[in-house]
């Protein structure tokens, strides 16, 4: 009697089909992630990595501006994602000392070194004072205004006029990202990267920043042991980060020192993190209209 033994590819295909069936069966409505018993909400996040910011926006819109993401049970990952301006004010102003960046944040953003974006406590206060003194100088403000005006007059307006005359369809978000990048390079490095040009050429430095941004977001999404192993092996998404030194992210994260309750009603405990989606804040009119005073207070504190 002949017994059929499935080959390894057939077995793997069967398992994959079964998992896809389960995902489809347990698929949540728009703005929700399925919480699995062992892996938490990680599968739903993994299949949406190509549209991570849009996913965050959908979830926050449908859940009152705050959502608790729960990772695999063995990772202890509990991450509150929020764009609630009351929470922003509470964390960055009213109860600022209870929400340091923490050691985990410094590890995730290790490519930033010990600069102000990674600093905490006295190191952060010292660097902030120096930055405030520089920004408050009339010469610096005049220099910044000249850089912006020159770039707008000599690059942005001519480019928009040219594409209008040609009847071309362009991505305004890409154009303004290139504008910001060129202005930043001019102010920080004293050299125009010229990414804002009619050919929309890819600038190596800008692409490295985009790659770093994506990898940093993935580090937030996966357990630390996973991405640290990939970094050690120089494999997966960590391989793209090897030669990257700067990053520009659309999330701001904070750790928790003592138990606290946010104004949205969410209870924060030590070991948890708060992740602010600035991408979503810019796309919810009711949120960004009330943020000006909050952010001004955060700078003055």
C-alpha positions in Angstrom: 0.0 0.0 0.0 1.4 3.3 -1.0 1.2 6.2 1.4 1.4 9.8 0.2 4.0 12.0 1.8 3.7 15.7 1.0 6.8 17.5 0.0 8.2 20.4 2.0 6.9 23.1 -0.6 3.4 21.5 -0.5 3.4 21.5 3.3 4.5 25.1 3.5 1.9 26.2 0.9 -0.8 24.4 2.9 0.2 26.2 6.1 0.4 29.5 4.3 -3.1 29.0 2.8 -4.5 28.1 6.3 -2.9 31.2 7.8 -4.4 33.4 5.1 -7.8 31.9 5.7 -7.5 32.6 9.4 -6.5 36.2 8.7 -9.4 36.7 6.3 -11.9 35.1 8.7 -10.8 37.2 11.6 -10.4 40.4 9.5 -11.6 43.4 11.4 -13.5 46.4 10.1 -11.6 49.4 8.7 -9.6 51.0 11.5 -9.1 47.9 13.6 -6.3 45.4 14.1 -7.0 41.7 15.1 -5.4 40.7 18.4 -4.1 37.2 18.1 -3.4 35.0 21.2 0.4 34.6 20.7 1.6 37.2 18.2 -0.8 40.0 19.3 -1.5 42.6 16.6 1.8 42.1 14.8 0.3 40.2 11.7 -2.1 43.0 10.9 0.7 45.5 11.2 3.1 43.4 9.1 0.7 43.2 6.1 0.2 47.0 6.2 3.8 48.1 6.4 3.7 49.5 2.9 1.0 51.9 4.1 1.9 52.3 7.7 1.1 56.0 8.1 -2.3 55.7 6.4 -3.1 52.7 8.6 -2.3 54.7 11.7 -4.5 57.5 10.5 -7.5 55.1 9.8 -7.1 53.5 13.2 -6.9 56.8 15.1 -9.8 58.4 13.2 -12.0 55.4 14.2 -10.9 55.1 17.8 -11.1 58.6 19.2 -7.5 59.7 18.4 -5.9 57.0 20.7 -5.3 53.3 20.2 -3.4 50.7 22.3 -1.2 48.4 20.1 -0.4 45.1 21.8 2.6 43.1 20.4 3.5 39.4 20.9 2.8 38.1 24.4 6.5 37.3 25.0 7.7 40.7 24.0 5.8 42.8 26.6 5.1 45.4 23.9 2.3 47.8 24.8 2.3 50.9 22.7 -0.3 53.7 22.9 -0.5 55.4 19.5 -2.2 58.8 19.8 -2.8 62.1 18.0 -5.0 63.6 20.8 -3.9 67.2 21.4 -4.8 66.9 25.1 -2.4 64.0 25.4 0.3 66.0 23.6 -0.1 68.8 26.0 -0.1 66.5 29.0 3.0 64.6 28.0 5.1 67.5 26.6 3.9 70.3 29.1 1.8 69.4 32.1 3.6 66.2 33.1 6.8 66.3 31.1 9.1 64.8 33.6 7.1 61.5 33.7 7.7 60.9 30.0 11.4 60.7 29.2 12.6 59.2 26.0 14.3 56.4 28.0 17.0 53.9 27.2 14.8 52.0 24.7 14.3 55.1 22.7 18.1 55.8 22.6 18.7 52.2 21.3 16.1 52.5 18.6 17.5 55.9 17.5 21.2 54.9 18.1 22.3 56.4 14.8 21.5 59.9 16.2 24.2 59.5 18.8 23.9 61.7 21.9 22.4 64.7 20.2 19.4 66.6 21.5 16.9 64.2 19.8 18.2 61.4 21.9 19.1 63.3 25.1 17.2 63.1 28.4 17.2 65.0 31.7 20.2 67.4 32.3 21.8 66.6 28.9 18.6 67.5 27.1 18.1 70.7 29.2 21.6 71.9 28.5 21.3 71.2 24.7 17.9 72.8 24.6 19.2 76.0 26.2 21.9 76.3 23.7 19.4 75.7 20.8 17.0 78.3 22.2 19.8 80.8 22.5 20.7 80.2 18.8 17.1 80.3 17.6 16.4 83.5 19.5 19.3 85.4 17.8 18.0 88.0 15.3 21.0 87.1 13.0 19.9 83.4 12.9 16.3 84.3 12.2 17.4 86.6 9.4 19.6 83.9 8.0 16.8 81.4 8.0 14.4 83.8 6.4 16.9 84.6 3.6 17.5 80.8 3.0 13.8 80.2 2.7 13.1 83.2 0.5 16.0 82.5 -1.8 14.9 78.9 -2.3 11.2 79.8 -2.9 12.1 82.6 -5.3 14.8 80.8 -7.3 13.6 77.2 -7.2 10.0 76.6 -6.0 8.2 79.3 -7.9 10.1 78.7 -11.3 9.5 75.0 -10.9 5.7 75.4 -10.3 5.5 77.8 -13.2 7.3 75.4 -15.5 5.2 72.3 -14.7 2.0 74.4 -15.0 3.0 75.6 -18.5 3.8 72.0 -19.5 0.5 70.7 -18.0 2.4 68.1 -15.9 0.8 66.4 -12.9 3.1 66.5 -9.9 3.0 65.3 -6.3 2.9 68.5 -4.1 3.9 66.5 -1.0 7.1 65.4 -2.8 7.8 68.9 -3.9 7.5 70.4 -0.4 9.5 67.6 1.1 12.3 68.4 -1.4 11.9 72.1 -0.6 12.3 71.4 3.1 15.3 69.2 2.5 17.1 71.7 0.4 16.5 74.5 2.9 17.7 72.3 5.7 20.9 71.4 3.9 21.6 75.1 3.0 21.2 76.1 6.7 23.0 73.2 8.3 25.7 72.3 5.8 26.0 75.6 3.8 25.3 73.8 0.5 22.1 73.4 -1.6 21.4 69.8 -2.4 19.3 70.9 -5.4 16.8 68.1 -5.0 14.0 70.6 -6.1 14.6 70.5 -9.8 12.4 69.9 -12.9 13.8 66.3 -13.3 13.0 65.4 -9.7 16.3 63.5 -9.5 16.9 61.1 -6.6 19.4 62.6 -4.1 21.5 59.9 -2.5 21.6 61.6 0.9 17.8 62.2 0.8 17.2 58.6 -0.1 19.4 57.5 2.8 17.3 59.6 5.2 14.1 58.0 3.8 15.5 54.5 4.2 16.5 55.3 7.8 13.0 56.7 8.6 11.4 53.4 7.4 13.8 51.3 9.4 13.3 53.3 12.6 9.5 52.9 12.3 10.0 49.1 11.8 12.1 49.0 15.0 9.2 50.5 16.9 6.9 47.8 15.4 9.0 44.7 16.1 10.3 43.3 19.4 13.8 44.6 20.3 15.3 41.1 20.2 14.2 40.7 16.6 15.7 43.8 15.1 18.8 43.6 17.3 19.4 40.1 15.9 19.0 41.4 12.4 21.4 44.2 13.1 23.9 41.8 14.5 23.6 39.6 11.3 23.4 42.7 9.0 20.2 41.2 7.5 16.7 42.2 6.7 15.7 45.9 7.0 18.7 46.5 9.4 21.0 46.0 6.4 19.6 49.2 4.8 20.6 51.2 7.9 24.3 50.2 7.9 25.6 53.4 6.2 22.8 55.8 7.3 23.7 58.6 9.8 20.7 60.9 9.9 16.9 60.3 9.9 13.7 62.3 9.7 10.8 60.6 11.3 7.0 61.2 11.4 6.5 59.7 14.9 7.5 61.1 18.3 7.8 58.5 21.1 8.0 58.8 24.9 8.6 56.3 27.7 6.7 56.2 31.1 8.4 56.6 34.5 5.4 56.4 36.9 1.8 55.3 36.4 -0.3 58.1 34.9 -3.7 58.7 33.3 -3.8 60.7 30.1 -6.6 63.1 29.4 -8.0 60.7 26.8 -8.6 58.2 29.7 -5.8 55.8 28.8 -3.8 54.5 31.8 0.0 54.5 31.2 2.2 52.2 33.3 6.0 52.0 33.5 7.4 50.0 30.6 4.8 51.3 28.2 5.4 53.8 25.4 3.4 56.7 23.9 3.8 57.1 20.2 2.5 60.4 18.7 1.6 60.2 15.0 2.4 63.6 13.6 1.4 62.3 10.2 -2.1 61.8 11.4 -2.1 65.1 13.3 -1.5 66.9 10.0 -4.5 65.2 8.4 -7.1 65.7 11.1 -8.2 69.4 11.0 -9.7 69.2 14.5 -6.3 68.1 15.9 -3.8 70.4 14.1 -5.9 73.6 14.6 -5.5 73.3 18.4 -1.8 72.2 18.4 -0.2 75.6 17.9 -0.5 76.7 21.5 0.5 73.3 22.8 3.7 73.2 20.7 4.5 76.8 21.6 4.3 75.8 25.3 6.5 72.8 24.8 9.2 75.0 23.2 9.0 77.6 26.0 9.2 75.1 28.9 
